[in-house]
């Protein structure tokens, strides 16, 4: 297996990777450094991705904030138990994030994309003492009525969108001859259609490991990614209603996981929150419009671009 510490650079050019023990393994964390008196930021990634995927997003502001980004359980180089036979919910990732923030020992601005966005919201509800605010980018939130319908479908074993995503993820190819083959397989296709080449290569650098037979494999096993999709869509509106920290939600104008009914209900719950829709962007907004996300990180940190 490749040493994850090979993904590192000097303090001014890239993050340092370290393993943080958390009970049944270790969380792999990228520490971007930053000035000692700079605001603290914690970045969380989407299902199937990894912390290094967002290198191009955060590198330009790494000298203005103290940013940490962790690989979730079952992703990247984290070694926490990730058995597809486990029973999990998205609270699993919330609890891991809380455990890390307790070790970090200071309130942070939570920034999260997709799974990471929802996890950040759940963390803010459970432990507001650890959070200065939440920047949720395309969090996965089911509309109020749809969440109840999905709950019923789950109980009855009926098909639903999350199950379809889970089935698709389970069919992903996991093993490739080398990293170039991964790049060729993904470039311009599926979820990666709108990704810049550099971002795709960062995803591969942080999410693919060497095998003993000379090939490479995805760090996030398709069966684990599938399990996470299958556990999504839980009813969380009661918890969302209890969040008290500053909130900004950024969504794409196309194919968003925060459709209008979600945003409209959130606006009623949080009239003081900020809601941004980026026309022409999709669920993969951090890859398509990193400038928007960077600007919001700085604004919520009390800094200027």
N, C-alpha and C positions, 0 to 999 in steps of 0.2 A: 504494500500500500504506500502511496506517495506520502511524504511528510507534509502535512498542511502548513508547516512553517516556511515552506518554499514560497508561499504567497505572502511576501512582505517586502517592504522597502523602507527607505529612510523616512524620518518624521515628516519631511516636507513633500514627499513624493507618493506616499501610500500608507496603508494601515499596517499595524503590527497585529499578528494573530496570536491569541493565547487561549489556553484551555482552562475553563473555570469549573471546578468540581461542583456538581449539583446532585447529591444523593446517588442515583443509580448510574452515573456517568459524568460527562463533562459537556458544558456548553462551549462551543467554539466561537470566540468573540473577536471581531476586528475593532481595534482601537485606533482611531484616526488622529489621536493626539489633540493638538490645539492649545491655545493659551490657557494657563492655569485659572484665570479669572473669567473665562468664557462660559456662556450658558451651556448646560448639559443637555444632550440630545440622545435618544435611543431609537434606532431604526429597526423595524421588523419587516420581513419580506413576505412574499406571496407563497402559496402552496406550490411545491415543486421547484421553487427557486432557491436562492441562497443569499447570504449577506453581500458577497462580492459582486453579485449581479448589479448592484447599485453604485459601483465605484464611480462611473461617469457622472452620476447624479450628484454625489456628495463631494467628490474631489475638489471642485472649485470653491467650496465654502469650508473646507477642512481646517483652514487657518482662522476661522471666525467662531467656531463652536467646538465643544468637546464631544465628539460624536462616537458612540459605540454602536456596532451592528452585530447581532448574534445570529448564527445559524440555528433555526428551530430544531427541536427533537426530530431525528430522522432525516435531516437535511445537511448539506455541506459536510463539514468535518466534526460536527457535534457527535458525541458518543453516548448520549442518553438512550435508554432502551427504546427501540422503535420496532416492535414486533407487530406485523399486520394482523396477528390473531388477538391483539390487545383490544380492550374496550376503551375507547377514548371519546372525548368531546372536544370542542374548541377551548373549553376550560383547561384542558391539559396544557395547552400552549400559554394560556393566561398564567397558570400556576408556575410554569417554568420561568416566564418573564418576571413575575413577582419575585421569585427566589433570586434571580440574578440582580434585580434592582435593589433588593435588600442588601446584597453583597456590595453593590456599587455605592450605596450609602448616601445618596443625595437625590432630591427631586429632579425629575427630568421632563423634557418635552418628548412625548411619545409620537413618533412618526411611523406610520404603517401603511403598507400597500396590500389590498385584498385581504387574505387571511391575517396579515400583519396589522391591517387597519382595524378589523373586527377585534382581534386580540388586544390591541391598544385600548379600544373602547371598553372592553370587559375589564381590563386591568384598572382603568381609571375609575370604574364603578366600584370595584372591590377594594382598591387601595389608593384613594385620592391623596393620601399623605406622601406617596411616592411620585406624584405626577404634577407638573406645572401646567400642562395643557396637552391636547391631542390634535394632531394633524392627521386625519384619516383620509387616505387617498384610495378611492374606489373600494371602500370596505364592503364586505359581503353582508347585506342586510335584506332579508325578505320583507316585502310589504306586509303590513299587519294582517290582512285577511289571508294572504297567501301563506304566511307562516303557520297559521292555524290549519289551513288545508293540507299543507305538507306534513304537519304533525299527524293528521288523520291518515294520510296515505302511508306514512311510515308504519303506523300501528297496524294497518290493514295489509301491508305488504304490496301496495300498488305502485306502479311506475311513477317516478317524479323526476324533475330536472336534475337534482343532485345525484340520483342513482345513475342517470345517463352520463354525467360527467365522470362518476366513479368508474363506470364500465369502460369509458374511453381511456381514462388514465391507466387502468389495469393492463391495457393492450400496448402501452408504450414499449418501444424497444429499449432495453437496458444496457446492452453490451455492444461495443463498437471496436473496430480495429485500432483506432487512435482518435485523438481529439480533432484532427482535421476531418475525420469521417463524421463526427458528431456535428461539426459546423456545417458540412455539406448537407447533412440530413435535415437540419433545422432551418437553414438560411432561407428567409422569404416564405416560410410555410407555417400554416396553422397559427398558433399563438405567437409565433416569432415573425409574422409577416411584416410588421411595421418596425421591427427592431433595427437600430444601427448595427453594423458589423462589430464595432468595438464592444458594444453592450452584450452581444451574443457571445463574443469571446470571453468577456468577463464572467458571464453565466457559466460557461464551460470551465473556466479556470477554477471557479469556486464550487462547482457542482459535479465534477467528474474526477474519479480516482483511478489509479493504475491497478491492474490485476496481476497476480503472479504469473499468468499465462501470456503476459505481454500486451493484452488488450486493455481497454478502459471500460468503466461502467459508471452509470449515474449514481451519485451518492444517495439521492432520494429514490429509493426503490419504487417502481411503478405500483406495487401492491400497497405501499405506505401512502403514496400520494392519493391512490384510490380510496383508501380508508378515510383520509381526511375529507375528501369530497363527500363521501357517504355520510359523514358525521356533521356536515354543514346544514344550514337552513333551520337550526333550532330556533324556537321562539325566544327572543332576547329583549323584546320591547319593554318588559318590566324593569330590566336592568338598565337599559338605555335611559329610561325616565329618571333614573337616580344619579346620573352623571352630573357633577357640579363644576368641573374644571372647564377652563376655556376650550372651545371646540371650533375647529375649521374642517369642513368636509370638502374635498375636491373630487370631482367626478368628470368623466369624459362625456361628450355630447352624443356618443354612439355606443350602443351595446354595453351600457353601464350596469354594474351590479348594484347601483343606487338609483333605481328608476324614480320617476316623478312622485308616485305615492309615498315612497320612503322619504324623499327630501321634504315634501310638503308636511308630512307628519312630524319630522324632526324640527322643521321650522316652528311648528306650534309648541313643541317641547322646549326648544332652545331659541327663543326670539333674539337672544344676544349673540348667537353663534354666527359664523360666516360660512356661506355656501357658495362654492365656485364651480361653474360648469364651463369646461374648456371645449369649445366647438371644434369638431374635427378629430378630437381625441377619443380613444376607446378605453377599455379596461386597463390597457397597458400604457396609460398616461405617463408614468414615471420614465418610460423608455422613449416615448414620443415627444413629451414636453417637459423635460427635466428642469427647464428654466422656471416654469410655473411653480413646481414643488420646491425648488431651491429658494425662490423668493418668499414663499410662505413659511419655510423653516426659519429664515432670517427674521421675517416680520414677527412671527410668534415668539422668537427668542429676544425680541426687543432690539434688533439690529437692522441696519440698512444694507442694501445690496452693494 
